[in-house]
Amino acid sequence: MIKVFTTPSCVYCHALLDWFDDLGLDYSEMNALDFPEVQSVPLTIFVDENGTETSVQGFDRPKIKKLLKSGNF
């Protein structure tokens, strides 16, 4: 499972979501304004088959690629 916390005006958020769409990934977009604990966006949470969460702050393409290759999300 992939959860992406975004805001409507975040350019990097929309670039990340466009990239995920191009890759054909399923994800849930969450409005970060509804979650006061989210301090910056984009924030992507990857949850593997065991329920282990890994977060990526910002549009860190190399880190995201590495996670996608190594996990089942």
C-alpha positions in Angstrom: 0.0 0.0 0.0 1.2 3.5 -0.8 -0.2 6.6 0.9 0.8 10.1 -0.3 0.2 13.2 1.7 -0.2 16.2 -0.4 -1.5 19.8 -0.5 -3.3 21.4 -3.5 -0.6 24.0 -4.1 2.4 21.7 -3.9 4.1 21.4 -7.2 6.3 18.5 -6.1 3.3 16.6 -4.8 1.6 16.8 -8.2 4.9 15.8 -10.0 5.2 12.8 -7.7 1.6 11.7 -8.3 2.1 12.2 -12.1 5.1 9.9 -11.9 3.2 7.3 -9.9 0.4 7.4 -12.5 3.0 7.0 -15.3 4.4 3.9 -13.5 0.8 2.5 -13.1 1.1 2.5 -9.3 -2.0 2.3 -7.0 -1.8 4.8 -4.2 -4.1 6.7 -1.8 -3.8 10.5 -1.9 -4.4 12.2 1.5 -4.8 15.9 2.0 -2.1 16.8 4.4 -4.1 19.8 5.7 -6.4 17.2 7.4 -3.4 15.7 9.3 -1.7 18.2 11.6 1.1 15.8 12.3 2.3 16.0 8.7 4.7 19.0 8.7 5.9 18.9 5.0 4.8 17.5 1.7 5.0 15.4 -0.2 5.2 12.6 2.4 4.9 9.1 1.0 4.3 6.2 3.3 5.0 2.7 1.9 3.4 -0.2 3.8 4.7 -3.6 2.9 3.0 -7.0 3.2 4.0 -7.3 6.9 2.6 -3.9 7.8 6.0 -2.3 8.1 5.9 1.4 7.2 8.7 3.2 5.4 8.3 7.0 4.9 9.9 9.2 2.2 9.9 12.9 2.8 9.9 15.0 -0.4 10.1 13.9 -4.0 13.2 11.7 -3.5 13.1 9.7 -6.7 16.2 7.5 -6.0 14.9 6.4 -2.6 11.4 5.7 -4.0 12.8 3.7 -6.9 14.9 1.6 -4.4 11.8 1.0 -2.2 9.7 0.0 -5.2 12.3 -2.5 -6.3 12.8 -4.1 -2.9 9.3 -4.2 -1.5 5.7 -5.3 -2.2 3.6 -2.2 -2.1 
